[in-house]
Amino acid sequence: MGSVIYLNERRAQLLNDFNETDIVHYSDEQKRLESIRDGVESMLSLVSGIRKDPEAVALSSARFGAMRMCQFYGRAETMAFVGRCIDTVEMAEDVLKDTP
């Protein structure tokens, strides 16, 4: 049988375990990764416009990404990541559809 986890106590314990230097390091790493992501997306948009074939750019970049991720993380994690990406697109479309 499982044990009860008291969230207030657990949160305090996690905050004690996670010091400020870790937070700063995480923030810097997050900014670095966001910068790479934004740069790659900008380049892909540029190539899509220059080549006038956004489908070909999407397919080739998705193929490259899926193959590399599978090498790094394996099939299950790659499929889960792609699934979350699709979920995000569908949620964004639903929000835009319901916006007047």
PyMOL commands that set and color helices and strands:
alter all, ss='L'
color gray80, all
select helices_A, chain A and resi 7-17+20-51+54-73+75-98
alter helices_A, ss='H'
color red, helices_A
deselect
rebuild
show_as cartoon
